[in-house]
Amino acid sequence: MSLYDIPLTTLDDEPTSLAAHRGKAILLVNTASQCGLTPQYSGLARLQFKYEEKGFTVIGVPCNQFGGQEPGTAEDIQTFCAAGFGVTFPMLEKSEVNGENRHPLYQELVKTPDADGEAGDIQWNFEKFLISPAGEVVARFRPRTEPESPEVIAAIEAQLPA
């Protein structure tokens, strides 16, 4: 099954899939509103602004599995992200990224190793996966890697459609 074929739901409770972004580079990130890493939303919003016209999008996936740091409703999350960080990128419904109820998208994503060759469970909020315009996972960045770090920028720029 292609990543594009996995059914998803937006934070607005609308059906979607990654196929809606086919041909774009995608940085998919599990997010939380009450985490020490929450300020990464600012960097993600800047990436969206900088590269959106070049065929790129960030997609956020709220998750409450790490310390209960995303307890809000969909409306709470949308308001927090827009008002607090200027988030304009798509957000999916709150999902589990680890365990027996892991979302099917994350069942596929966690097979991808990071730069140290380690695959498996999501470590914490703000773990990032870069998906190529062809729908392949090409990089995995652990939570403490800032969205605007040189390695993330280089990886995104290498995947921007010509």
RANORBEL-V667402 format. One record per backbone hydrogen bond with DSSP energy under -1.0 kcal/mol. CO is the residue of the C=O (numbers start at 1). NH is the residue of the N-H. E is the energy in kcal/mol with one decimal. If there is no record, write none. Layout:
# RANORBEL-V667402
co={CO/CO}
nh={NH/NH}
e={E/E}
This chain:
# RANORBEL-V667402
co={2/3/8/9/10/14/16/17/18/19/21/25/26/27/28/29/30/31/35/37/38/39/40/41/42/43/44/45/46/47/48/51/52/55/57/59/60/61/62/66/69/73/74/75/76/77/78/79/80/81/81/82/90/91/96/99/103/104/105/106/108/109/110/114/118/127/128/129/130/130/131/132/133/136/139/141/142/146/149/150/151/152/153/154/156}
nh={5/6/16/93/13/10/8/20/21/22/24/57/131/59/129/61/126/63/38/40/41/42/44/45/46/47/48/49/50/51/52/54/55/25/27/29/92/31/95/69/34/77/78/79/80/81/82/83/84/85/87/86/60/11/103/102/107/108/109/110/111/112/120/117/114/30/141/28/138/139/26/135/23/132/130/128/145/149/153/154/155/156/157/158/159}
e={-1.5/-1.0/-2.6/-2.9/-2.0/-3.1/-2.8/-1.6/-2.4/-1.6/-2.1/-2.2/-3.3/-2.4/-2.3/-2.8/-3.6/-2.3/-1.7/-2.6/-2.5/-1.6/-2.5/-2.6/-2.1/-2.3/-2.3/-2.3/-2.8/-2.6/-1.9/-1.7/-1.5/-2.8/-2.3/-2.6/-3.2/-1.6/-2.6/-1.0/-2.4/-2.5/-2.5/-2.5/-2.5/-2.7/-2.5/-2.6/-2.2/-1.5/-2.0/-1.3/-2.5/-2.5/-3.1/-1.7/-1.7/-1.2/-2.3/-2.2/-1.4/-2.2/-3.1/-2.1/-1.9/-1.5/-3.1/-2.9/-2.9/-1.2/-2.5/-2.3/-1.7/-3.3/-2.5/-3.1/-1.9/-2.0/-2.6/-2.6/-1.7/-2.7/-2.9/-1.8/-1.4}
